[in-house]
Amino acid sequence: MNQVFFTHKWFSFRPLKLLSLFFASYFTILVIGGWSIPVFSQNTSEIRAVWLTTSDTDTIFDRPKMKEAIANLASMNFNTIYPVVWNSGYALYPSPVAQRAGIQPFVHRGFQGQEPLAELVQEAHRHRLLVLPWFEFGFMAPPTSELALNHPHWLTQAQDGSQTTSSAAGEVVWLNPFHPEVQKLITDLVMEVMNRYDIDGIQFDDHLALPVALGYDTYTRNLYRQETNENPPTDFRDAAWVRWRADKITNFVEQLNRQIKARKPNAIFSVSPNPYSTAYNSFLQDWLDWVRKDLINELVVQVYRADSSAFLREITTPEIREARQKIPVGIGILTGLGNRIKPIEFIREKALAARRERLGIAFFFYGSMWNRTPELKAERKSHFRALFPRQSHRTATNINPLPRHGI
């Protein structure tokens, strides 16, 4: 195994030589099988993660498949797993909180009678992988879900009264993120998982948000009038109206952070949003403000771009570079959806580009990494194995705890 450092032949006098050695100690390149693979220092908290979903896979609920998945990821030097626990308006674990909201248990036992999340956490920790349960749907829900049907006053709407929007999950409605009962539900679900399982943190994604066209329900209109003495603007992209709603979501993130840190100060609060411009302007998600206010511990930006130049532009934005100075930052890379599996060269190119920018990686999702792929399974797995030639374990205890905000 050859190791090539970032040094230059004209760095001959001592100060510059020492400087080059400093950088080499932080960031090196391994040449393996013709690949130039960036390698982080052992002292960094590099994100090497995978989402475990219930879409097109039963890995979470089938004990042998779950154990095989954990063993595979550990052998490839991954260090973090995001297993889904909140999807389609249902909790994917035994949840008294969901039942009190009139939501019947969707899945509460695995195929072998086990409690899936409990066993997954135990198995992952045995292999030294972090587990951050993923609240995938956030404020989003299917319109036919018990959640939406039993609590219509929790839903928000557009100016014309319509409630549904289109998403990758089909037609969905949105819980009003400003409504105290909605905030309590989400907070209680998070704290239920925090209290029940020995997890390392939690994750939300681009659904801890609200589409910019929404927010014209009666509750929000009244709240806006109460605070501003004005009616909400008819232009849903009005800058002040966008700012007011985005700040309300930020306030909720701050409250949720307080609850999490009061329970477990070293827990990792992870968020996986869209790139900043889309996140803020289209979904009222000001994640850069969350970073600046120390409200999150980890950022994984979903950059699902087919074009390489567009991908590179998105991973080198000032917002990502600023966030990287404070917390571990990773890039979400799409490995495939359903039968639309991405070629391994597509995945490898983007993974190496992210690592060259000293950014971590999270693959979406485990079921499309090497199953049902055009290439041979062994070939795909060999490429993922080569991506991380060295171990890089993370622990929740070596993530700096956030300020307790007076708690």
Secondary structure, 3 states (H helix, E strand, C coil): CEEECCCCCCCCCHHHHHHHHHHHHHEEEEEECCEEEEEECCCCCCCEEEEECCCCCCCCCCHHHHHHHHHHHHHCCCCEEEEECEECCEECCCCHHHHHCCCCCCCCCCCCCCCHHHHHHHHHHHCCCEECCEECCCCEECCCCHHHHHCHHHECCCCCCCCCEEECCEEEEEECCCCHHHHHHHHHHHHHHHHHCCCCEEEEECCCCCCCCCCCCHHHHHHHHHHHCCCCCCCCCCHHHHHHHHHHHHHHHHHHHHHHHHHCCCCEEEEECCCHHHHHHHHCCCHHHHHHCCCCCEEEEECCCCCHHHHHHHHCCHHHHHHHCCCCEEEEEECEECCEECCHHHHHHHHHHHHHCCCEEEEECHHHCCCCCCCCHHHHHHHHHHHCCCCCCCCHHHCCCCCCCCC
